[in-house]
Amino acid sequence: MSMSNAIGKPARRAPKPKLSLRALQEELAALNERVEDLEDLRELNQAIARQANKPRVPWAKAKKDLGLA
């Protein structure tokens, strides 16, 4: 229930803005991108956790192995 004003009438609510189909599509696209980013982050964190106790490869060796040095 909404608060009453001084005369005892219910307070008026601001009308909700009407969203266009384009605005809804843009919002949905932004939300989908955010979900994908969060899924990528979760996968990255899982990969980091799996590699936590494994020995690391020095950068110089990695460059040599990849033919970059």
N, C-alpha and C positions, 0 to 999 in steps of 0.2 A: 504494500500500500504506500502511496506517496504522502508526503507531508502536506499539511493544510496551510493555507495562508491565513492572514489575520481575520478574514471574514468567515472562515469556516469552509471555504470551497477547496476542493482538491487542487494541489499545485499542478500547473500545466507542464506537460513534458514537451521537450523540443521535438519536432517531427524528425524522423529518421531520414537521412538523405537517401534518395533513390540512386542505386548504382546501375550504371549501364552494363550491358553485356560485355563490352570491351573492358571496362574496369574490372569486372569479375574475372574475365579471362587473364588479365594482367596479374591480378592478385593470386589466382590459382597457379600461374606460371612461376611467380616469385616463391610461393609456398613449396611448389614441387622442387625448385632449385635448392631451397633451404633444406628440404628433406634429403635430397641427394648429397648435399654437402655434409650433413650430419652422418649419413651412412658411410661416406668416404672417410670421415674422421674416425668413426667407430672401427672400420676395417684397418685403418692405419694404426690406431692404438692397439688393436689385437695383434697386428704384425709385429709391432715394437715389443709387446709383451712376450710373444713367441721367441723373439731373438734375444731376449734379455740376458740369458746365460751363455750365449754362444760367443766364440771369439770373433773379434772384429778384424776386417781386412784393412791394413794400412792404405792410405790414399795413394802413395807412390806405387804400391803393388797393383792396386786396382787400375790405375792409369796405364801401367805397363801391360797388364793382362788385356786391357781393352784396346791397346795399340795407340794410346793417346800420349805416350811419353817417348 
